[in-house]
């Protein structure tokens, strides 16, 4: 299947490579000419501009955007709307706010252009591991794109199959779902990332407690000096809290138990805020997710070892690098 891809960063580039490796044809564009050149070496066809990309695609065209949420995505969709024809498809695989999906889909429908929102999880490891995808859009359009989603998804892999799933949509077992109409894909991904904040915070606080178990404020016979790298490693094996986030934590602690390369400034990319906004609109209590988000705000003023753990995990799954120009301020 042929696909256009706009945005060849950490995820966009690897999404393109995985599609090519699975026999699909990709036409790519990025404002960075070097990114285009690199993907050409991997088998993609490069385009000198968005208009050129559209001309290189056969109708009905499908164009996948992997751009930061906000103005750049909005402007690119507006530009594509002027270039595409009825029956063509725009796919937004970035971390877009779901209400923007609903608005865009209505606007594009006036031109008979289809819109699909794809919440995409997999970070910098997606090329190897595959991408977990939560998809919103019209049923027939999502079905048309299924070969692309199936190629990008992890597949059954080594995860044990869940009992009692007979008769259910088999795509979920492969790592992707049609979550519902426009906006549903990014809504599910938004909550996914909100939960991610909470899980990361739990690990971070736990390791901070372990690190401070040798505090001089404690009685001498109540102090412990734990090897955090070994604790992380043993928890990975047979523990009820084993997870990919713990794997990433262990990988960060093994060479650097003090995480000296991390300052502890923890950014948030928007989905945690949107999850709390949804909780407020639905009157659903979200104590843990709210606290995890607020901790990230506090980390930009003063930092604990817990924030270093959080920062290490973010770098592990998404190559998120701390801003080095920020300094801790008194709380």
Secondary structure, DSSP 8 states (H G I E B T S, - for coil): -EEEEE--SHHHHHHHHHHHHTT-EEEEE-S-HHHHHHHHHTT-EE-SSHHHHHHHS-SS-EEEE---TTHHHHHHHHHHHHH--TT-EEEE-S---HHHHHHHHHHHHTTT-EEEEEEEE-GGGHHHH--EEEEES-HHHHHHTHHHHHHHS--STTS---TT-TTS-THHHHTEEEEESTTHHHHHHHHHHHHHHHHHHHHHHHHHHHHGGG-TTS-GGG-----HHHHHHHHTTT-TT--HHHHHHHHHHHH-TT-TT--------SHHHHHHHHHHHHT---HHHHHHHHHHHHHTT---HHHHHHHHHHHHHH-----TT------
